[in-house]
Amino acid sequence: MKSIIPSWGEIGRETVIIMAGALLAAVILSRLPAVRDFIQSNTAFGGCNCDGTTPH
């Protein structure tokens, strides 16, 4: 059972990895508007009406 439940050190390490990835993504999106626009235009969250048109 001990091998199934991660230790506090493993949880902390994974938390740091996730937070660093989120921070890196935020920095990339803030520095590269073309990437942000590409992602926004290719996701439903970016304004897709699901009928083939996008409100821009």
C-alpha positions in Angstrom: 0.0 0.0 0.0 2.9 2.3 0.7 3.9 2.2 -3.0 0.5 3.4 -4.1 0.3 6.5 -1.8 2.9 9.1 -2.7 5.1 10.6 0.1 4.9 14.3 1.0 8.2 14.9 -0.8 6.8 13.4 -4.0 3.6 15.5 -3.7 5.7 18.6 -3.2 7.9 17.8 -6.2 4.9 17.3 -8.5 3.3 20.5 -7.2 6.4 22.5 -8.0 6.6 21.0 -11.5 2.9 21.8 -12.2 3.3 25.4 -10.9 6.5 25.9 -12.9 4.8 24.7 -16.1 1.8 27.0 -15.5 4.1 29.9 -14.9 6.1 29.1 -18.0 2.9 28.9 -20.1 1.8 32.3 -18.7 5.1 33.9 -19.6 5.1 32.5 -23.1 1.5 33.6 -23.8 2.2 37.1 -22.4 5.4 37.5 -24.6 4.1 36.0 -27.8 0.7 37.4 -28.8 0.7 35.4 -32.0 0.8 32.2 -30.0 -2.0 33.5 -27.7 -4.2 34.4 -30.7 -3.5 31.0 -32.3 -4.6 29.2 -29.2 -7.6 31.4 -28.7 -8.8 30.9 -32.3 -8.4 27.1 -32.1 -10.2 26.4 -28.9 -13.9 26.5 -28.0 -13.0 28.9 -25.1 -11.7 31.3 -27.6 -15.1 32.2 -28.9 -16.3 29.4 -31.1 -20.0 29.4 -31.7 -19.8 25.7 -33.0 -21.6 26.7 -36.2 -18.4 27.4 -38.2 -18.1 31.1 -37.4 -16.1 32.9 -34.8 -17.0 36.3 -33.4 -14.0 38.5 -34.1 
